[in-house]
Amino acid sequence: GPTFVGREHELRLLVDSLEHAESGHVVRILVVGPHGIGKTRLLAEVGRLAFERGATVRYARGDGPAPEGTTGGLVVWVYDDLHEASVASL
């Protein structure tokens, strides 16, 4: 994606959570806010950083199928636009 600018505080919080997950903990994060403020771009940057660290990164839109699973190692799951998901998929 485009160059990542700003959101240093939010990115640091997410990277801290990524490091916590790397140590074997399950971490769940919900990023919320108005449409267009950069939530998807922020999560894309965290996904990129996780991938660079050797994690498997899985992405799905709220209205799409769940991403395929994986075994072994750190897995980062990103569900975008979860408000569009059906009750059955949730």
Helices and strands as residue ranges (DSSP letters): H 8-22, H 39-52, E 56-61, E 75-80, G 82-84
